[in-house]
């Protein structure tokens, strides 16, 4: 059951992600790199995009659209979200090239990867 406090927290989290995304866009326009944002939705016990190719400097935001909590955890422990309730989001900026596999620690069959060029 989601309380009013939890809903307010979710709205604040989404607002913060939107603000961060806007700031990244502004810094790219100011000549600090080719920064962009990509989204991955979590729903029906799967990551909506299993493999995503991005440029270095891209911020990826995972948003839980499922009815149960999920996490986003790097296989190499580079990043790790807390459990995300419905509507909550987690973001990570990929600064270096490489392939970064991730999974949901609560449901390990849920996997995905980010390929940074």
N, C-alpha and C positions, 0 to 999 in steps of 0.2 A: 504494500500500500504506500502510495507516494503522498507525503504530507505537503502542506503549503510551503513549509520551509524548504523542503527538497525541491519543489517546483521553482521557487525563487532562486535557489542555488543553481539549478539548471539554466535558468534564464540568464543569470549573471555569468555563468561559464560561457554560454553561447555568445553573449555580448563581448566578453573578453576575447574570444577567438576572432570575432568579426573585427574588433579593434586592432588586434595584432596583425591580422591579414591586411587591413588597410594600411597600417604602418609599414609593413613589408613592401607593399606596392609603392608607397611614397618614397622609401629609400631606394628602390630600383629606379624610379624616375629621377632621383637625384644623382644617379651614376654610381651607386655602390654595388652594382652587380645585377644579374638577371634573376631576381627573386620572384617567385610565383607561389601560388597555393594550389593544392590538389585536395580533393575530398574522397574519403572511403567511408561508405555507410556500412554499418553492421546490422544485419537483419536475417531472421530465419536461421540462426546459428551458422552464419557464414559472413565472411568479409565480401562486400559487394564487388570489389575489384581484387582478384587474386594476385595479379602481377601488374605493377604500375611502374612505368619508366618516367623518370623526372630528371631535370637538370640539377646540378649542384646548386644549393642555396634555396631549394624548394621546401616549403612547409607543407607537410601532409597532416590533415586533420581527419581523425576517425570519429564518427558520431554513431552512438548506439541507438538504433531504431527498433531494437528487439524488446520483448517484454521482460527479459531477464538481464542481470548484469553480465558484462564481458570485460576483459582486459585486452591490452595491446602490449605485448612483451617481445622485445628483440631476442632472437636466439643467442646472441652474444652479449646480452645484458646492456646494450648501448642505450636503450630506452625502455621504460616500463611505466604503464599507466596504473592508476589505482583502479578498482572496480568501477566501471561506468554504468550508472543506472540509465534507464530509458531517457533519451534526449541529451545526455551528457556527452561531452567531447574531450578528446585528447589530441594534442598537436606536437609534432617534432619536426625540426628543421634539419634536413640532410645537407651537410656542408661538404662532404667528401664523396668522391666516386666510389662505387662498389655495389655489391648486392647484399641487401639487408633483409633476412628472413625474419618473420615474426609469427606469433600465435596468440591464442587466448589461453591464459594459464588455467582458467576454469573449465575450458572445453578444448583440450589440446589438439583435437582433430581440425579445429578452425585454424587455418594457416594462410599466410600470404607473403609477398615479398615486394620490396621496393628496389628497383634498379636505378642507381644514380649515375648519370653520364657526366 
